[in-house]
Amino acid sequence: MSSTKSTKSTSSTFPEIAANAALVLIAVACSLLDRQLAAQAAAFEQEGGFTERLYPSRSALIGSIFAALRAGT
């Protein structure tokens, strides 16, 4: 049985390896940003924006201040 000889691969240069590594890192960063954006969109749909979440706590604080002022303390 005869074996086939493998062909020699061309040697990569450092700039080529560095460029490929940079492309991989960019792809990973883009993927993570896509996931973060999707999670933030889902959270915004379910919980509302910052102002919508802040309003109830600010209203309660202002209400308690007015109640304390009416009580004379």
N, C-alpha and C positions, 0 to 999 in steps of 0.2 A: 504494500500500500504506500503510495507516495503522498508526502505532505506538501501542502501549498506553502509557498514562501510569502511572508507578510511584506507589504510594501513599507518602505521607510516613510515616516511622517516628516513633514518639514518642521524644523525647529522654530518655536515661537520666540519672538523678540520680547524684551521687557515692555516696551510701549504697547505692544499688542495685548499682552496679558493684563497690563494696567487698564487699558481701555475696556477690555472685556469685564474686568472686575468692577469698573465704574458703571458700566451698563447694568450689571447685575444689581449693584447697590441702588441705582436709580429705579429699577423695576421693583425692587422690594419696597422702597420708600413710596412709590406711587401706589402700590397695592395696599400698604398700611394706611395711606391717606384716604384711599377709596373706602376702606373699612371704617375709618374714623368718621368720615363724612356721612356714611350711611347710618352709623350709630347715632350721630348727632341729629340727623333728620328724623329718625324714629323717636328719639327722646323729645324733640321739639313737638312732634305731632301728639305724643302722649301727655307730656307735662307742660307744654306751652313754653313761651320764651321767658327770658329773665324778668322782664317787667311784669308779666302775668303771674309769675311765682312770687315776686317781691310785693305785689299789691296787698295780698291778705295779711302778711306779717306787718307791713307798714300801717295798714288800717287798724290792726289790733293794737299796735304800739300807740298810735295817735289816740285811739279810743280810750286806752288805759290812762294816758296823760290827761285827757279831758275829764275822765271820771275822777281822777285824783284831784284835779283842780276844783271840780264841783263839790267834792267832799271836804275841801278846805285843808288838805294836807300838803 
